[in-house]
Amino acid sequence: MAASCRDDENARLELVLKGRRPPQDQEQHCKYSSVAMAYSNYCNLSRAQLTFEYLHTNSTTHEFLFGALAELVDNSRDANATRIDIYTEKRQEMRGGYMLCFLDDGIGMNPDESTHVIQFGKSNKRSPESTQIGQYGNGLKSGSMRIGKDFILFTKKENTLTCLFMSRTFHEEEGLDEVIVPLPSWDLKTKEPLTSDPEKYAIETELIYKYSPFKNQEQLMEQFNKIESSSGTLVIIYNLKLMDNREPELDVETDHQDILMAGTPVEGVKPERRSFRAYAAVLYIDPRMRIFIQGHKVRTKRLSCCLYKPRVYKYTSTRFKTRAEQEVKKADHLAKIAEEKAREAESKQMALEARLGDDLSKDSRAILRKVQDSAMMLRRDCDMKKRVLEAKQKALKEPKELNFIFGVNIEQRDLDGMFVYNCSRLIKMYEKTGPQLEGGMACGGVVGVVDVPYLIVEPTHNKQDFADAKEYRHLLRSMGEHLAQYWKDSNIAQKGIVKFWDEFGYLSASWSAPPSSEPRYKRRRAMEIPLTIQCDKCLKWRTLPFQMDAVDKRYPDSWVCLMNPDSSQDRCDASEQKQNVPCGVLKKDKQTAEDKQKELAEKIKQQQGKLDALQKTSTVKSVADVKKLPLDVSMKPTEGSSQATRSSERSITRPRSPPLPAHLKSAPPYRAASQRPTRAPVTPPPAAKAEPSRSRGAAKPPPPPAKPVAKATAKTPAPSRGSRTLAKALAGKPSGQRKRMIDQEDSEEEEEEEEEEEEEEEEEEEVEEKAAESEEEPQTKKSKMAAASGNRGKVLEKASSAKRGKLDESPQDDPENDTKNTQKDKGLLVEVRVNKEWYTGKVIAVEANKQSVRWKVKFDYVPRSTPKDRWVFKGSDDVRLMRPPSPITQTPDTQQESEKGPAPMEPDTTQPGTSREVTDSLVTMLRTMLRYFFPPAFRIPKDDVNSMTAEELVAFPLKEYFQQYESGLQSLCNSYQSRADARAKAVEEKSNSNEVKLKEADEKLQKLRTNIVALLQKVQEDIDINTDDELDAYIEDLLTKGD
């Protein structure tokens, strides 16, 4: 076989040397010219040969068995197949008990193209700009030999049928060392062999009949008939590899709709590592080919369409140069070789022209023309390769751009990490990077997707890793930075991570626990991620609108665009909608020169400390050196170290629970009344300094009160983004609207813990003011305050109470009537301007002196960053009184309430009252709402609402209106429920009827089997059949023998 192949190649090269082969194009002609020249120079030299053992050695590159199966799927995709069927056929005589088949409807191969399959390392798909997956010309051989010992390939193209047979069993039994590959072909219509050497054809078919599962030409033609399309390929792998327990590595018995990795547990393993169906679903970033496993369609996924809140980040870098530099070196080498050949040919031409001189004979002109044509072709080839070199050198300097897509996997949050594709083919999955490496809840559940072309990073031959590990690590680091930015942009940490996952049904404390299957949680998840499905006819992806009855709905494998409820996308000729993914931007924190200097100084200080510690250590060489050590040296752990050990033990028992990373610590924590245990433990605040004991405090003179207060006082935090937004929204609005807006935010903003902290800070400020004014007070009062400073809380509490007592008292220098007048101000409702915003409050204390009167106002509501009370000067521009509402705007209810208690106050401003336009607008809105929800049989006609005045609308019977509306709504729901019950009852009756029919059919089948066994026993008395499987096998054997 190998000798005949070499003879064909020799004949082809002889035609090139004689100039009889017409060039198809310039590049092809140059290629054959160079090949012919090389052959003429090196035809007598020794050649390297491929030994039989290389078939096994080559297959060991596939450590991941599903990667070997994916190699054959890749070949179908590169052949532009629209469908591939992966199925098994039982063959008990074969090792493993079955054959694994791959059938596609791609472009197929003719006999000449089939010869490329047996050439290791040769691929017509290899080019830097190629988008095809195959690049090395090795996938079919390595993948199939990893799965089994033998494979046979059937392919159809145009009017030819070709069979390729590669068998290790054949080589072992025949004792061959060189790889022999039978390759017969037939005519599609006549089924006659296409060969000029009948003897060669007879040997090839005889080997196939002997060592393959197909024993004659008729059985071979049956395999070709399985290729129903005009072209396609069928690959059958048999004599499968077995595990140590003599079972096949691929399990096809546990799940008859899938191919599983044998011996792989269900728990603790990613589904793509156990199920080939799950792996094939995410094998391509934009799947177009339909994949069927055991006759059932794989629900392929576009990962970016399966994520919650996806966001794309554009990443540009000049770092990825290794692959481009290799291409430049290769192009430069080829250009230099072409230049040398062109110069050599031109020098031969010049020498021939000088030697011939004026000789114009026919033979001389023919020789000269041949040399001139060869030199011209080689020069053109050289120029073309130089242009390619220039283009690649230019591309080397250009930055490479990638798109990182991130989103949250709310369907199964423990399946997170980066999915890295190369030319749309999955290479690495579930790669952790950035904050995910720290193991906490930060970025938990987030999935990243990136498609990297060949020119940036090149994959390994088994397509399970990348060749340049350094550049791949750089890619992961870049994705980690953008992942952290996505986590900030998603605001999940700011809203509360536990609260976020609770919304989607993750109620368990275990991170790997599945979400709740309650209908409300299923609907919540389905509403956030619209279903994307592929048309079985046009292969376009369609996004279906959300429907309540579509939750958990099973769509048929043959779903087509006509079934789409969206009228704009219910035709195959409608264009495919692109996914609208918002773009994000990586925001890097730029360090100032001072920060860099400070960081450098800190590092120098740390290194200096380490150096000093090393210099202080002494080497212990003998027992005498040990005795010289300090007496307090002990091997027992200190209390702090034991606490650290206990905390580390706790962290071990709770996996993935380190604190949040530094760039996420600024996020406000989520607090709940009963918070479940989470993956990230709350970091305790730094311990306060040890307080002096009472005995020590009594022994020493009491310190002045200002010092402990100054130490305990904390800076008021800057207003948060939410508080600034609320303050802007409140600016310039009437107090009624401000009050409503404040009430909406009140549940989130007012937390008991923060209120206590802010009140404590305000009281500390009061104590400071008191200390500043206390120079005029008697010394005895100061000593009393200082003596009460046993701890920080007591100092603040007593100082604030003393301050309130001081403020409630009137100054002794004021007249008695002024004191009474100022004390009457307590309880007044006022508005105070804070940071250019007005807030309502109540006067709770009054302080008066000769120059002015001060009010202490406690606010009804202020943002977190603003103190809850404040001292203001009476009569200043920052304070104004509230006045009761005018009697015109009071309804009877409010008048009654005003008689019972104090009337509510309105701002005493110079702004005009509610305008007529606002009133008319509110009346119109109320009419619209009433008409929208109007009950069908209400006592007031619906048309009368349009003519009602504002006074009539105020007297509208809303209670009766909503009671009748709710009654009608309830009756409508009841009718829906009754219809659903009736339909469920009909379905149940139909199901029961089908079960009865199925039972009858089973009984008939069993009776038929019994009759067949009785009939066979009458014909052949010694037959022994006990089970249905034995009967089926016996009948099948009879039919096979009959054929």
N, C-alpha and C positions, 0 to 999 in steps of 0.2 A: 504493500500500500504506500509506504513512504517512498519507495523507489519510483513508483508510478507518478507520485506527486512531483518528485524532483524532475522526472522526464517531462512532465507537462510544463514545469517552470523553465526548463532548458529550451523547449520548443518555443515558448513565448519569448524568451530572450533572444533566440536566434532570429525571430521575425523582426524584433526591434533593431538588431544589428544590421540586418539586411535592408532596413528602411521600408519594409512592406506594410507595417502597421500604421494606418492613418491616424494622426493625433486627434483625440476628441476635443481637446482644448490645449492652450499653451502650457498651462501648469502640468497637465497630465503628460504631455509630450516631453517636457523637461525631466519629469520624474523618470519616465522610461529610458530616456537617454542616459541619465546618470546611473540607473540600475544596470543598463547594458554595459556601460564602461566599467563599473565595479565588477560585474560578473566576468567580463573578459580578462580582468586582471587577477581575480582571486578564485577562479573556478576550480583550480587544482589543490586549494588549501583545505585543511581539515575543518570540519564543522562540529559545533556543539550539539549534543543530542539530549533529548528529554527522556529520562528513564521512567519506568512504570511506577517506582516508589514516589515520584514527585506528586502523583495524583493524591496520595494520602497526605503528604507533607503540606501540600498547598491548601488542603481543606482545614488544617488545624488553626488557621488564622481566625476562624469563626468560633470564638468562645461562647457567644450568645447564639443559641440554636435558631431563634426566631430571625436573627440577622441573616442566616443562611437562606431561610425561606423568603425573606424580603428581597434577596438578590434576584430571584426568579420573578418576583412581582415587579421589580425595577425594570427588568428586560421587557416585560409586557408594556409597561408605561412608556418606555423609550420607543417602542414599536408603534406608538399611537393607538394602542388598544383602548376600546371603550368599555370592555368587559373582560374580566378574568374569573374563571371558576377554579377553585382549589377544593379538591375532593379526594376521597380515598376509595379504593376498590379492594375488596377482600380477596386475598390469595393465600390460603393457608400453607401452600407449599413453599411460599417465599419466606425469607427470614423477616420476622416482625409481624407476619400474618396479613399484611395489606400492602398495596402500592399507593404512593402519593402522586397525584396528578395535578398539573397546572395547564389549563386550557384558556387561550386568549384569542381575540379576533383582530390582532394587529396586522402589520403589513407582511409578515411572514418572510421567508428567505427562498431564493432560488438556489440551484446547486452550486454556483460560483460563490454566492454569499455564505453558504453553509460551510465552506472550507475555512472561513475566518473563525468559526467556532472552535476548531481544533488547533488554532494558532494561539498559544498562550501569550498574553501581553499585547496583542494587536487589537486595536479598536478604531473604528471609523468615526466614533463620536468624540474623540479627544480634540479639544481646542479650548483656548482660554475663555472664549465668549460663549461656549456651549452651555445650554440650560438642561441638557440631558444628564441623567444620573450616572450611567456607565462611562467610565473613563479609562479603565485599566485593561479591558479585554480579558477578565479573569473571573467574573462573578458567576457565570453559569457553571464552570468547572469546579470552582472552590465550593460554591453553595451546594450543588447537587452531591458532590462527593462527601460533604460534611453530613448530609442527611442519610445517604445510603452508599452502597458499594457500586451500584450500576445505575445508569440511566439511558433511556432511549428517547430520541427527539423526532417528532413528526411535524413537518412544516409544509405549508401550501402557499404558492405565490404564482400569479398569472396562470400558466397552463402546466405547471410542473409540481410534482410531489417528491419530497426529499426526506429520507430517513437517516438519522445520525445515531450511531451506537457506540457508547463509551462504557466499557465494563472492566472493572478490576477482577471480577470473578473469571472472566475469559483469560486475562493475562496470568492469573495465578495457576489456573488449570493447564494452560498451554506452556507455562514456563517461559514467558516472554519478558524481556527487559525493556525493549523499545515500545513506545505507546503506539498501538495500531487502532485505527478508527474506521470501521466500515461506513461507507457513505453512498448507498445506492439511491437512484432517483427514477421516477416513472413519469409518463405522460398522463395528464389529468383526465383526458377523455378516453384514450384507448387503454390505459393502465399498462402500457408496454414500457419496458425498461429503456431509459435514455443513456445509452452507453455505446461506445465503439469497440469495447473489449468484453465480449460475452463471458470469457473465463474469469475476469476480475469481478464481474457482476455476480457470477455463480458463487465465488468464494465469499463475497460480502454477505449475500443472502443466506448462505449456509451457516455462517457464524451467527447471524441474527436469530435464525430459527433454532439453533442449538443452545444459545446462552441467554436469550431473552424470553419473556413470558409468551411470546407470539410465535407459533410453530409453523405457519405457512403464510403465503401471500394473502390469502383471504382474510386472515386475522389482522394482518398489517393494514389492509385496505379498510377494515372496520374502524381502526383507529383514525385513519385519515377522514373517514366519514363523520367523525365527531366534530371536525372543524366545519361547521355549517356555513360560515361566512365565506366570501370569495377568497380570503386569505386568512392566515392565522398559524398558530404554533401550539403543539401539545407536547409537554415534557412529562415523562413518567419515570419516577424514581422507585426502585425496588431493592430488596435485600437491605432493609433499613438497619442502621446501627442500633445496638442494644446496650442497656445499662448492665451493671454487675448482676442484677437479679434476673437477667435474660428477658426483660421486658423492653419494648421499644421506648426510645426517648420521648416520642410524641404520643400523647394519650388521646385516642379518638373514641374511647368507649364511655368515659364519664359523662361527657356532654356531646350528644350526637349532632349538635349544630356548631361545634367549635373544635379547635385543635389546641390541646392544653400541653403545658410542659409537665411531663410525668415527674412525680415525686416532689412537686412544689406545693407547700402548704397554702391554704387560702388566707390565713391571717398573717399579717406582717410582711406581705409581699405586694408590690404594686401590681395592679391588674394587667398592665402591659407586659410584665415579666412572667406572667402565668398563662394568659389567654392570648392566642394569636389573633382572635377577633378584636380584642381591645387594642392590641398593638397595631393591627392593620387600620383601625379607625383613625389613628393619629399619625400614620406613617408619612403622609404628605401634607404640606401646609395648605395647599389649595387643591384638594382631591377632585379629579374629573373622571377618573376611571371607576366604574362600578366593580366592586369586589364581592364575590360570593364564596362563602365557605360552607361546604357540605350542603350546597343548594340553597342556603339562606343568605340574604343580602346583608353586608356589613354596613352599619350606620356610620359612615365616615363623617368626620368632624372637621370643621374649620375652627381651630381653637379660639381665634380672636372673636368668633361669634358665640362662644359658649361661656364668656366671662362677664361678670358683673362690673359695670362702670369701666369699660376698657379705655385706655388712653395710650397714644402713640408718642414716642419721643424720637426725634431725629438726632442721630449721633454721627459726627464727622470726625475722622482721624486720619493722620498721615503715618500712623504707627505700623499698619499692616503692609509690610514691604517684602517679606520673605518670598512669598509666592510670585509677586511681580518681578522681583530681582532674579528669580530663577528663570522666568520667561525671558527677561532681557538677556541674560547670559546665554540661554539656549539660542535665541534669535541672533545674537552677536556671533556665536560660534558658527551657525549655519551661514550667516552672511560672509564670514571670512572664508569658509570653505568654498562657497559659490564664487567669491572673488578670485580665489586661487585657480579654480577650474576655468573660469572665464579668461583669465590672463594666459593660462597654459594653452587654451584653445586658440586664442588670438595670436600667440607667438607661433603656434604650429601653422596657422593660416598664413602669417607673414613669411615664414620660412618656405612654405610650399609655393607661394606666389613668386618668391625670389628664385627658387629652384626651377620652376617651370619656365619663367621668363616669357619668351614669345611663342612658346609651344601652345598652339590653339587646336590641337587634335581633340576628337570627341571624348576619348577616355580621360584626357587631362582636364578638360572642362568639367566632366562629371565628378572627378575626384575633388577638384577645387570647389565646386558648388556644394558638395557634401560637407567639406571642412568649413566653408563659410557659413552654411546653415547651422552647423553644430556650434560654432563660435557665437553666432548671433543669438541662438536659443539660450546658451549658457549665460550670456551677458544680460539678457532679459530676465532670466531667473535670478541673477545676482542683484539687479536693480529692484526687483520685486521684494527680495528678502531684505534689502537695505531699507525699503519703505516700511516693511513690517517692523524692523528694528527701531526705526525712528518713532513709529506710533507707540510701541511698547515703552520706549524711554520716556515719551511724553506722558503716557498713562502712569508711569511710576511716580512722577512728581505730583500728580493730582490726588487730592484727599479722597478717601473712600467713605461712602455714606451708608449707614445702616439704619433700619427702623426697628426700635424696641417697642413692643406692644405688651402692656401689663394690664391685668385685670384680676378680679377676685373670683375664685372657684367656690361659689356658694352651694353647689350641688354636693361636693365632698371636699371639705376644707383641708383634710390632711394630705390631699394630693396636690401639693404645691411645689414650686421650683421653676427652673428655667428649661424651656424646650428649645434646643438649638438645631436648626435645620441647615442643610447645605444643598443649594439648588433645589429647594422644595422637599428634600428628603430628610427625614428625622435622623439625626446622628446621636445627640445626647438628650436625655430627658430627666426631669426632676433634679436638676443641678441646683444646689443651694448656693447663694451668693449674698454678699452685703449683709444686711441685718438678719437674714435668715440663718446665717452661720452662727449667730449668737444664741440661737435656740429658744428665744423668748417668743411672746405672742406678736411681737412687732413683725409686720409683713407676713404673718402666718396666713395661709390660704391664698396668697398671691401667686399667680402664674405669669411667667414671662415668655414671650415668643420672639424669635429672631430668625431671619433667613439670610445666610451668609453665602455669597457666591464663591466659586472656585478661586477667583483671582485674589480674594482676600485671605481666606484660610482653606487649606486643602485637607480633605479627610484621609484617613488611613484606608488601606485596601479593603478591610472588612466593613467599612462605613459605620463603625461603632465608636470612633474617636477621631481626633484631629492630629495631623502629622506634626505640626509645630506647637508643642505644648506651651511654649512661652507666650506666643501670640494668643493662644486660646485662653490662658490665664488672664491676659490683659483684657480680652473680650469680656470675661466673666466679671472682672473688677469694674469695668465700665457699666455693665448691666447692673451691678450692685449699687453703684452711685445713682443711677437713674431709678432703680427700685426704691431707694430711700426717698427720692424726690416724689415718686408716685404715692408713696405712703403718706407723705405730707399733704399732697394735693387731694387725696381721697378723703381727708378729715376723719378717718375712722378712729384714730387714737384720740382726737380731740372730743369726739362725741361719746367715746367709751367703747372699748373693744368687746367687752362681754355683752354690753347692750346691743351692739351691732349684730353679733352672732345670735343673740336671743331672738331677734326679729325674724331670722330665717329658720328657727326651729332647733338650734344647737343648744339643747337644755342640759346636756350632761357635762360634768366636769372633765371627762376624758376627751382629749383633743381628737382622738381617732374615732370617737363614737359617731355613728351616722346621724343625720338630722332627723327630727321628728317627722313621722308620716301622717300627722294630722292633716285634714284637708285644708285648714286655713294656712298652715305653713307651706304646704305644697303649692297652693295658689299664690302665696307671696313670692316663692322662688320662681314660679312660672311667669309671673307678671314682670319680673325684673329682667329676665332673659328671654327674648322672643325666639320661637322655634325656627331654625333654619334647616331646610330640607332640600334634597337634590332631585330634580326631575329625572325620571328613569328614561325619558325619551331624548330630550335636548341636552341633558347633563348640566343645566344651569341651576344655580342655587337660588331658592326663593325663601323670603322671610314671611312667615305666616302671622297674621294679626292675632292678638291674644283673644281667646274665647274660654269662658268658664268651663264649658263641657269638654274642652280639648286637653285639660290637665290629665296627665297619665294616659293619654290616648295613644293607641298603637296604630301607626300609619302603615299601609300596605307597602310591600317591597316595590311594587310597580306604580308608585305614586307619580302622577304627571301634573303638569301645570294646570290642566283643566280642572283639577280638584281644588285649586287654590281659592279660598273665599274672597281674596282680594281681587276685585274686578280688573284692576290695572295690571295684574301679573298672572292672569289665568290663561295666557297663550304662550306657546313655545317661541313665537317670534318676538315677544316682548323682551327688551334688553334687560340684562341682569343688573339689579340694583347694587351699587357699591356700598359697603358698610361705612356708615358715617361715624368715624372714631375721632374724638377731639384730640387735639395736639397739646402736648405738655412741653415745658421748657425746663432744663436743668439749671437751677440757680445755685451757683457756687458762692460760698462765703469767702469774700476776699479779705485776707489778713492785712491789717495796717502795719506800717513799719514798727510802731510801738509794740503791737502784739507779737510780731516776729522777734523783736529784741527781747521781750519778756519771756517768750517761750525758749529762746536760746539761753538766756540767763538761768532759767529754771533747769534746763538740761545740764548746763555746766555745774550748777549747784548739786544736782543729783549725782553726777559723776565724781565730783569732788568729795561728796559724802562717802561714796563707795570706796574711793581711794583712801580716805582717812581711816575707814573701818578696816581695810586690808592692812594698812600700816600698823594699826594698833594690835592686830592679832599676833599672838606668839605661838611658835611651833612647839608642840609637845613631843619630846623625844624619849622621856623616861618617866618613872614614877615620881621622881623628885620634882619634875616640872609640873606634874599634876598637883602636888602638895602646895606649890607656890600660888596656885590659882586662888581667887577670892572664895571666902567661905560660903557666900550666898549663891554660889553656882549650883544649880540643881537640874536634874534631868526631867523633873516633873513639869508638865505644862502649866502655864499660868492660867489665871481665870479667863483672861481675854482670849488666849489661844484655845482653851477648852470650849469657850463659846463659839469661836470661829469653827472649831471642829464640829460642834453640834449643828451649826448652821449649814456647814458643808454636807453633813449627813442628811439633813432635811432636803437640801437641794438635790441630792442623789435620788432620794425616794420620790421626788416629783420631777419627772423628766421635762426638759425644755422649759425651765423656769428661771433663767437668769433675769436680772432687771432689764428694763428697756435700754436700748443704746443711747448714747449721749445726744444724738441729734433728734431724739424723740422725747427726751425727758421734759422738754418745755411744754408738752401737750398737757392741757388741764385734765386731771384724773376724773374717772367716772365713779360716782358714788351711788350706791343703792342701799335700800333698807336692809335687804337680805341678799348680799352679793355672794355668788357661787365662787368656789375656788377656781382660780385661773392659772394659766401657765406661767405668768410672770408675777412673782410675789411682790408685795408693796415694800419698797425700800424704807426702813425706819428712818425718821429724822435724826440728825446728829444729836447726841446726848448733850444736855446742858451741863454747865460746870457745876461741880459739887457745891452744895449749899453749906455754909458754916453751921455747926450745931448750935443749939441754944446756949449751952454752957460757954462755948467760945465767944458767942455773941455777947453774953452777959459779962464775961471777964474783960473784954476790950471795950473801950469807949465807943459809943454808937457813931457810925459814919454819917456824914451829912446826907440828906435825902436826895440831893440832885444826882449823886454819882450812880447809885444802883439804877435809878430811872434811866439815866443816859445809857447805861449798858444794855438795859432790857429793851430800850426803844428800837423798833425796826423801822426801816424806811418804808414809806407808803408805796406800794407797787404802782407802776405806770398803768393807766387804763388799758384794758384789753381791747382787742379789735371789735368784739361784740358790744362792749360798753360805749366805745366811740361811735359806732354805727347807730346805736339806740339814742345816744345824746343828740346826734345830728338829726335823727328822725323826729325827735321831740321839739327841736328848735322851732320857734315861731308858731306852734300849734296851741289852740285853746286848752285849758286845763282838763276839760272833759275828755278830749281825744288823747291827751297825754296820760290821763289816768287809765284809759282803756289799754293803751299800749304798754303801760307799766304793769298792769295786771296780767297781760299775756306773757310777759317775761318773768313774772314774779316766781313762778314755780321752778324755773331753772336757776335764777340768779340768787335768790335768798336761801342760803344754806346756813344751818345753825352754827356750824363750826366756824365758817368765815365771819359771821356776824360777831361771834364772841371775840375773834382775833382783832377785828377792826375796832370794836368798842374798847378792847383793851388798849389798842394803840392810841385811840383818842383820849382815853383816861390818862395814859402816860404823858400825852402832850399837855393835858390840863395840869398834871402834877408839875411839869416843867414850868408852866406859866406861874403856878402857885409859888414854886421855888424862887422864880425871878422877882415876884412881888413881895416875898416874905421878908425883905430887908427892913420894912417898916413895922413888922409885927414883933411882939415880945419874944424873947429867946426861949421862954418856957414852952411855947407852942411848937417851936422847931424841935426841941428835945423830945417832946411827946411823939411827934411824927417819926423821928429817927429811931426812937426806942421800939416802935411798932414794925420796924423793917426786918422781921425775922426771915422772910422769904419774899420772892418777887411778887407772887400773887397777893400776899397780904399787904405789901407796900402799896401796890396799885389800888387795891380795893379800899383801904382805909384812906389813902390820899384822895381818891376820887370822892368818897363819902364826905370827907372833911371839906373838900372843895365845894360840893353841892350845898353843904350846910352853910358855908361862907357866902355862897352866891344867893341863897334864899334869904339871908339876912339883909337888911337895909343898912347902908352906911350911917354911922352915928352922927356924921356932920350934917346930913340932909334933914330938912324939916319933916315933921311927923306926917303932914298931909301929902308930901311928895312920896314918902314911903308907902302910904296906902295906895296912892295912884299907880305906882310902879308895880305893886303886888297884884293889882287888878289885871295886869297884862298876862298873867299866867293863864294858859288854856286857850289863848288866841290862836286862830288858824291863819297861817301866813304862807307866803311863797318866798323862797330864798334863791338867789342866783348863784350857782356854783359852776365855774368853768363855762360861763356864757350860757348855761342852761338853767331853767327855772324848775324848782322842785317844791312840792307842797309839804307842809309840816305843822307842828304844834309847839308853842312856847311852853317849855317845861321848867325854866328857871329864869330869874331876873337878877341882875346885878346893877346897882346904881351908884354913882359917885357924883362929885360936884360938876364934872365936865359933861358926862354922858350917861346913857342907860344902855346896858347890853342885855340881849335876849339869848338864851340857849334854846335852839330850835332842834327838835328831834324829827327827822324826815320820815314821811310815810314810805318812801322808796327812793333809793339812789343806787347807781351801779356799784359793783363790788369794790372798785378802786376808790370810792368816795366814802368818807366817814359817815356814820349814821346820824350824827348830830353835829351842830356847829354853833359857835358864838358869833352873833352879828350885832351891829350897832343899830339901835332903834332910830328910824327916820332916814337911814342911809339909802342909796340907790339900789342896793343889793337885796332889799327886803320890801315886801308890800303886803298889805292886809287882804284877807278874803272877805267878800261881802255876801249876804244871803241873796238867793235868786229873786228876780222881780216877780210880783204876784201874777203877772200876765202869763208867764210861761209855766205856772204851776198847774198841775192837774189836780182833781179832787183827792187822789191818793196822796200826793205830796203835801197838800194842805193839811190833811189829817195827820200825816207824820210830823209836820212842823208844829202842830198843836201838842203832840205827845212829847216831843223831844227837841233838842237843838237842831236848827235847820242847817242843811249842808251849805257850804260856802262856795262862792265863785270868785275868781280873781278880780280884784279891784283895779281894772285897767281902763285905759281910755279908748280901747278898741270898740267899734260899734258891735251891737248884738248880731244874732244870726240873721243873715240876709234873706230876702224873699226868694232869691234864686235857689239857695240851699234847701229851704223848706219845700219848694216845688219839686226839687230833684228827689228829696227823700220820699215825698208823696208818690211820685211816679215809680220809684223803685218798689215801694210797698205794694202798689197796684199790680206791678209786674209779677212779684212773688206770689201774691194771692191768686192771680189768674193761672200761674204755672202749676200750683198744687191744688187747684180748685176741685173739690169733690164733685162727682157727676150729678148727684141729686140733692145739692144743697138748697136750703130754703130761699136763699137770696140768689137771684139770677146772676150768672157770670158777667153778663154785659153791663149790669148795674155798677160793677166795681169801677169801670172806666169813668163814670160820672160822679163818683163819691167825692165829697170835699174832705179836707184834712180833719174837720171835726167829726164827720161821719166815719172816717177810717179809724179815728181814735176809739169810737164806740163800737167798732166791728166785733162781733162775737167770735173771737179767736179760739176760745176753748171748744166751743161746739164745732167750729170749722175743722180743727185738728183731730177731734174725736171722730168725726165722720170720715176724714181723710185716712186715719189709721184703720178704721173699720173696713173701708173699701180696699185698702192695701192688704189687710189680713185676708179678706175674702179672695183676692186675686192670688195670693200665695197659696191659699188652701186649694184653689182650683188647679194650680200648677202641681201641687203635691198629689192631688187625686189623679191627675193625668199621669204623673210619674209612677204612682202606685199601680195604676191600671196597666201601664206599659211594662212595668217590672213583672206583674203577674202574668201577662201574656208571654213574656220572654221565659219565665219560669215554666209555664205550661209547655212551651215549645221545647225547652231543654229536657223536660221530663219525657216528652214524646220521642225526642231524639235518642235519649238514653234507652227507652224501650226498644226502639228500632235497632240500636247498636247491640243490645243484648240478644235480640232475635238473630241478628246477623252473625254474632259470635257463636250462637248455638248451631246455626246452619253450617258455619265453617267447621266447627268441631265435629258435627255429624258427618260432613263431607270427608274430613280427615280420617275419621273412623272407618268409613266405607272404603276409602283408598287403601288403608292398611289391610283391611279384610280382603280386598281384591288382590293386593300384592301377595298376601300369604297363600291365597288359593293358587296363584300362578307359580309362586316359588315358596315351598313350604318351610325351608330353613331360614327364611328372612326373620330378623329380630329388630323390630323398631319399637322403641318405648316412649320417645318424646317427639314433640312437634318439630324441633330443630333437626333431629335425625331424619324425619320424614322429608323435610324440605331439602336437606342435603342429598338424600337418596334420589329424589325426583330430579334435582338439578344435575346430578351425576348422570342419570339416565338420558336426560336431554342433551348433555354435552357429548356423551358417547354416540348418540344418534346422529349428531352433526358430523 
